Amino acid sequence: MLGEYRISGRRASEIAASVERGVASGDLAPGHVLPPMRELATLLGVNPNTVAAAYRSLRERGVIETAGRRGSRVRPRPASTARGSLRVEAPPGVRDLGDGNPDPALLPGLGEALAVAAAAYGRQPHLYGDATVVPRFAEIARAELDADGVPGGPVAVASGSLDAIERVLTAHLRPGDAVAVEDPGWGALLDLVPALGMRVLPVALDEDGPLPGEVERALRAGAGALVVTDRAQNPTGATVTDRRAEELRSVLAEHPGVLLIEDDHGHAIVDLPVRPLAGVTERWAFVRSVSKAYGPDLRLAVLTGDGLTVDRVTGRQRLGPGWVSGLLQRTVAHLWATGAVDTPAVARSYGERRDALVRALRERGIEAYGRTGMNVWVPVGDETGAVARLLHAGWAVAPGARFRIASPPGVRLTVSTLSAADIGPLADAVAAAAPPARPVSYG
């Protein structure tokens, strides 16, 4: 079954690395069955527990899968395949509520800001060896972080939230380490962690954010990092409240060695205040993207954290892309300085659509969640059937499988393109496609 490829190694890490080399080279193709653990242990002259540890590591990193008596085999797709591939393509005539994009009508125009940035570049181009963060950008970013109660720390810039989170994780953790993440949660993050060779530990949440007991369980299980979305959590819209923040800080205080990463997903589109958890643990990072409020194509996120974390991130960044374009930084700084986004108005616009949909669904007996942001999460009994029936009815929604690990099935609806006239027909379609499911806390 393995052809000519010979697995080698004496330690679990060596055996796992040998299998991964075979997968990478194509000698172990998707679907290839690996030898039973005892058989491979005899072949290599090692304890069966060593092979068991290697296989466990490979499963956790998404390289292989185990199907009971049928044994372990190479996964049919690489672990880095995006959950976004699970999206439902909207054919002509079908409304797409699954893409997660902001409302283009609420994004600011970039013409003036780009012109100002270009003029500044003309006077003083950004060259090799210059500071990686434009001073004006850092000044405004730090002032806003201070106003929101984020602890003091140096400011860095990354190419979006996911880039920032990846850099922070790899600055402190190694393959095999565990990362506690919200479930349901951001699909790209759920892909990123195993793609880095790390293990995902799911943490259930409710509308107030991660459940303290679940966080405690994950940290006791050995999580080296915890990722929390402070506002407008994707896909549920959860936002950490004052009380929940206090409870989570108390839990984190008992685990000062854990790496805390906060993602302020709702920055500039949510009018509820952010409740930072940072400052309780020794190592922390706070990430704030401009994508939802200013435009995804800007590809820029603010990152701050403790000095060691930011230093490691920027040091490694210099060996790769070097820095995030100074033109982009100047553009965003101008947008901030001129108040290009009216946050209360944007929050009100999304809120009216989101609240109207949640209310209409509940009137039809359908439990739905969406405290903040642009998404509504609807628990369903039959996820595949609900998605298919909604597509037939003219609505493409995001399957919950994109966002779930152990939490119950659901679907995500993005309200960005909805009008008041859409709410009733959409609620009727959801009610017909997904009869009332038993209410749950997302976990």
Secondary structure, 3 states (H helix, E strand, C coil): CCCCCCCCCCCHHHHHHHHHHHHHHCCCCCCCECCCHHHHHHHHCCCHHHHHHHHHHHHHCCCEEECHHHCEEECCCCCCCCHHHHCCCCCCCCEECCCCCCCHHHCCCCHHHHHHHHHHHHHCCCCCCCCCCCHHHHHHHHHHHHHCCCCCCCEEEECCHHHHHHHHHHHHCCCCCEEEEECCCCHHHHHHHHHCCCEEEEECEECCEECHHHHHHHHHCCEEEEEEECCCCCCCCCCCCHHHHHHHHHHHHCCCCCEEEEECCCCCCCCCCCCCCCCCCCEEEEEEECHHHHCHHHCCEEEEECHHHHHHHHHHHHCCCCCCCHHHHHHHHHHHHCCCCCHHHHHHHHHHHHHHHHHHHHHCCCCCECCCCCEEEEECCCHHHHHHHHHHCCEECEEHHHCCCCCCCEEEEECCCCCHHHHHHHHHHHHHHCCCCCCCCCC
